Amino acid sequence: MKEPLEFYDVKTRSKFTTTEWRIETKEAKGTVRYFAVAKSPAGTHEAWRIVSADFAKANG
């Protein structure tokens, strides 16, 4: 089971905690960034949170 993570929803300006998230990887300017992505409970959009490489590899 995934651990609960707290996300900040920019559109509704509120925080929420969920265990239903996934790891995404993006590369920008030659640097790899890792994100946890969750569906917002207040709509159809997603909230993204930066996570460490170690966290992404352990949970990805």
PyRosetta script that sets phi, psi and omega in degrees:
from pyrosetta import init, pose_from_sequence

init()
pose = pose_from_sequence("MKEPLEFYDVKTRSKFTTTEWRIETKEAKGTVRYFAVAKSPAGTHEAWRIVSADFAKANG")
pose.set_psi(1, 139.6)
pose.set_omega(1, -179.8)
pose.set_phi(2, -76.9)
pose.set_psi(2, 148.2)
pose.set_omega(2, 178.1)
pose.set_phi(3, -76.4)
pose.set_psi(3, 150.0)
pose.set_omega(3, 178.6)
pose.set_phi(4, -69.9)
pose.set_psi(4, 135.6)
pose.set_omega(4, 177.1)
pose.set_phi(5, -120.9)
pose.set_psi(5, 147.8)
pose.set_omega(5, 177.9)
pose.set_phi(6, -98.6)
pose.set_psi(6, 132.0)
pose.set_omega(6, 179.1)
pose.set_phi(7, -120.1)
pose.set_psi(7, 157.1)
pose.set_omega(7, 174.7)
pose.set_phi(8, -113.7)
pose.set_psi(8, 121.5)
pose.set_omega(8, 178.9)
pose.set_phi(9, -89.2)
pose.set_psi(9, 111.0)
pose.set_omega(9, -175.8)
pose.set_phi(10, -68.4)
pose.set_psi(10, -37.6)
pose.set_omega(10, -177.4)
pose.set_phi(11, -65.5)
pose.set_psi(11, -42.4)
pose.set_omega(11, -178.5)
pose.set_phi(12, -98.1)
pose.set_psi(12, -3.7)
pose.set_omega(12, -180.0)
pose.set_phi(13, 54.8)
pose.set_psi(13, 48.6)
pose.set_omega(13, 179.6)
pose.set_phi(14, -143.1)
pose.set_psi(14, 158.4)
pose.set_omega(14, 177.5)
pose.set_phi(15, -98.5)
pose.set_psi(15, 151.0)
pose.set_omega(15, 172.9)
pose.set_phi(16, -148.0)
pose.set_psi(16, 155.2)
pose.set_omega(16, 179.8)
pose.set_phi(17, -118.2)
pose.set_psi(17, 136.5)
pose.set_omega(17, -179.3)
pose.set_phi(18, -149.0)
pose.set_psi(18, 157.4)
pose.set_omega(18, 174.0)
pose.set_phi(19, -106.0)
pose.set_psi(19, -2.0)
pose.set_omega(19, 179.7)
pose.set_phi(20, -100.6)
pose.set_psi(20, 90.3)
pose.set_omega(20, -179.9)
pose.set_phi(21, -143.3)
pose.set_psi(21, 165.9)
pose.set_omega(21, 178.4)
pose.set_phi(22, -134.2)
pose.set_psi(22, 161.8)
pose.set_omega(22, 178.8)
pose.set_phi(23, -98.2)
pose.set_psi(23, 131.0)
pose.set_omega(23, 175.0)
pose.set_phi(24, -119.5)
pose.set_psi(24, 147.8)
pose.set_omega(24, 177.7)
pose.set_phi(25, -121.1)
pose.set_psi(25, 132.8)
pose.set_omega(25, 176.3)
pose.set_phi(26, -134.2)
pose.set_psi(26, 147.5)
pose.set_omega(26, 178.1)
pose.set_phi(27, -115.3)
pose.set_psi(27, 129.8)
pose.set_omega(27, 179.1)
pose.set_phi(28, -141.1)
pose.set_psi(28, 127.7)
pose.set_omega(28, 179.0)
pose.set_phi(29, 56.0)
pose.set_psi(29, 35.9)
pose.set_omega(29, 177.3)
pose.set_phi(30, 80.0)
pose.set_psi(30, 4.1)
pose.set_omega(30, -179.9)
pose.set_phi(31, -113.5)
pose.set_psi(31, 134.8)
pose.set_omega(31, 178.0)
pose.set_phi(32, -90.0)
pose.set_psi(32, 129.3)
pose.set_omega(32, 177.8)
pose.set_phi(33, -115.3)
pose.set_psi(33, 145.6)
pose.set_omega(33, -179.9)
pose.set_phi(34, -116.5)
pose.set_psi(34, 136.0)
pose.set_omega(34, -177.2)
pose.set_phi(35, -131.3)
pose.set_psi(35, 145.7)
pose.set_omega(35, 166.4)
pose.set_phi(36, -99.4)
pose.set_psi(36, 132.8)
pose.set_omega(36, -175.3)
pose.set_phi(37, -123.9)
pose.set_psi(37, 131.3)
pose.set_omega(37, 179.5)
pose.set_phi(38, -135.5)
pose.set_psi(38, 150.3)
pose.set_omega(38, 175.4)
pose.set_phi(39, -76.4)
pose.set_psi(39, 134.0)
pose.set_omega(39, 179.9)
pose.set_phi(40, -71.9)
pose.set_psi(40, 136.9)
pose.set_omega(40, 177.7)
pose.set_phi(41, -72.2)
pose.set_psi(41, -12.2)
pose.set_omega(41, -175.9)
pose.set_phi(42, -103.4)
pose.set_psi(42, 21.7)
pose.set_omega(42, 179.6)
pose.set_phi(43, 165.8)
pose.set_psi(43, -163.8)
pose.set_omega(43, -176.9)
pose.set_phi(44, -98.8)
pose.set_psi(44, -0.5)
pose.set_omega(44, -178.0)
pose.set_phi(45, -86.0)
pose.set_psi(45, 173.1)
pose.set_omega(45, -178.7)
pose.set_phi(46, -116.1)
pose.set_psi(46, 154.7)
pose.set_omega(46, 174.7)
pose.set_phi(47, -113.4)
pose.set_psi(47, 136.1)
pose.set_omega(47, -178.7)
pose.set_phi(48, -114.2)
pose.set_psi(48, 142.6)
pose.set_omega(48, 178.4)
pose.set_phi(49, -136.1)
pose.set_psi(49, 131.4)
pose.set_omega(49, 177.9)
pose.set_phi(50, -72.9)
pose.set_psi(50, 133.9)
pose.set_omega(50, 176.5)
pose.set_phi(51, -127.5)
pose.set_psi(51, 162.7)
pose.set_omega(51, -179.0)
pose.set_phi(52, -74.9)
pose.set_psi(52, 161.1)
pose.set_omega(52, 178.4)
pose.set_phi(53, -62.6)
pose.set_psi(53, -39.6)
pose.set_omega(53, 179.3)
pose.set_phi(54, -63.2)
pose.set_psi(54, -43.6)
pose.set_omega(54, 178.2)
pose.set_phi(55, -63.5)
pose.set_psi(55, -42.9)
pose.set_omega(55, -179.4)
pose.set_phi(56, -64.0)
pose.set_psi(56, -41.3)
pose.set_omega(56, -179.4)
pose.set_phi(57, -71.1)
pose.set_psi(57, -32.8)
pose.set_omega(57, 179.3)
pose.set_phi(58, -75.5)
pose.set_psi(58, -28.1)
pose.set_omega(58, -175.6)
pose.set_phi(59, -114.5)
pose.set_psi(59, -1.3)
pose.set_omega(59, -175.1)
pose.set_phi(60, -90.7)
pose.dump_pdb("model.pdb")
